[in-house]
Amino acid sequence: MASSTLTSAGARLWTPARQGSFRLLWLGQSLSLLGDGFSYIAFSWITLGLTGSTLALGYVLAFQAVPRALLTLVGGSLSDKWSSRTLMQFSSWARAGLMAAVGVAGMTGTLTLWLLCCAAAAFGAVDAFFQPARASILPSVVDKDLLAPANALLGVGTKVSAILGPAVGGMVVAFSDAHVAFLVDAACFALCGLFVSRIRTLPRETEPGTAAKATPAGEDSLGARIKEGIRYALQDPRLRTILAIDVAVTFCQSGPFTVGFATLAKIDLQGGSTTLGLLNGALAGGAMLGTLTGGALSARPRVGLLISALAGWLAIGTALLGMVDHTASALATVFAMGFGMGFQGVFGMSWIQRNIDGSVLSRVISFDMVLGYAVAPLSLVICGALAQQGTTPMFTLAAIILAITSAAVLTSRHVREMR
């Protein structure tokens, strides 16, 4: 009986992979994220090589991050107006051209810091069109009953690429040259565009009662479409709750999982970079296992209760991190937190893709992304200040916020009944 259940769960998990369009999407997204990891290493290494200045590196990375944050809402609006596949193709091939140009400029000795900043800004701007599109294209590739396993497989590909990208990029730089890494990066994005261009999407469906209000004639401007998407998200109590949860969880992850992990590894656990690597590895490993477990389930749990449970689960884990004094205990705690994040993430994203009308889906997702972009730096600054007094105040603050969030979710009947 147990073996039969496991076989059935495994078959369900791999069902989307039998569809050619999903395989193309998986390959395209994985290559794009692999390219993102390459670009981070390449931009960082070549900037330090040109200037020897960490301040200059900060400028280059900021030039990339700011346009991405500012234009994500634009990317979401255009994705809804045209198509997610079109935006993914455009962004992939544009990024391929940019990376190839930077690589050639570096090899010919014409690359300067100013040109590098311009390339980073252009890369961030074009990437802003890709991110909302890749998060909203799935309902047009697989049927709704396959969204959970499909999201699980995409999630695992995302996490593996996020780990391999910087690692492989670092090896390419070490054994060749940073300029070569840009050319490899360009190849990744070009292949992504090629795979995405061959995806055959399903007809867009609009279910009764879920359609967004049409934009009045004469008001189909970019600004009007962005406002329509934000209004759609804020008018639905369930979406408002999801946005608030995402903001709270992002705040309690960005600082604690970066500043907090580094401080925990070096000071509390008296380790070094290896301990920090193990903490991040445990988080990623737990998330991948949780993602696969969620994708293999055939049941459709109450998403609202799962959201509340995740916030409470993370609150307990974060509080424990403020008290642990052994590496093994910290790794087990972080692994369990990652498992919860991966498990709930499958059903949370599937609910969004299943219940939000396709004509406004990218705009809602882009609004959620922008809120995350805004709160993450704030979390880093606050946690950096609190970490001067040790990890306990920082982790305690995060645990309190998560506990309040968990309890608040249960006060809404609409959210509790979400499936």
C-alpha angles and dihedrals in degrees: 000000000000092000090049091052092049091048091051092048091049092049091052092049093054097041095098090052089066089068116087096215092052091050089052091049091048092050093045095049093044092051092047092052090045087054091050089057091048092050093052092054094041095049092046097047098043092047092053089045093052098043110011085219126125088197089061089050089054090053093051094049090046091050087056098043101046098057090045091055094043096048102040092094089051090051091051092050094049091046090057093045097047114013138286091240092054092051092047091051093048094047094046096051092042091053090047090055093047094049092046091050092051091048093050092046090052093049092049093048095242097111115115133178090254092053090046091053090049091049091048091050092049091047092052092047094051092043088058088069093051102051101061090040095054091050094050104039098078098082088059092052105045134027118265094252089060097050095100098053091039091053089048093054092045090048093054090048089051094052095045091049091047089056098040097043098068092035096052091039090055091051092050090051092046096051100035128003140300089247090059089053089059090054092049087048090053090052091053092053093044091053090047090055091048094051093045092050089060095053114116109212128208121244112275112254128206115198122208112268096015103077118114117237110269117249108254117254111274092023099083092114122134092253093049092051092050091050090048091055093048091047091050090053095046097046094060111076091209093054091044088055093048091050092049091048092050091051092050094046092045090052090049092048106040098060101026093046094049111025090024097050092046092050092044092051097046104036112018097036093030091225133125141224090315091059090048090051091050092052092052090044091052090051092050093044093050091047092052093049091047091048093052092046092051092047092052095056117100095198123091105222126199102276094201092058090045090053091052091046092051093051090049092045091052091046091057092045094047092049090051091052088061090059107035119110100175126075093222092055092048092050093049091049094048092046091053091049091051091050091055092048093050094045096050093040092065094057096037094055092041090053091052093049093045099046107034115082112253092234091067103023097103092049093053091048092047090051089053090049093051091052088054092049089053099048099042097071090046090054092050093052095046094045091046089056094045092047089066086074093046134272097286098077092046096048091042092055091049092048092051092050092049093047092051089047092051092051094044092056091060092058092072117078091195090057096043090056096049114127 
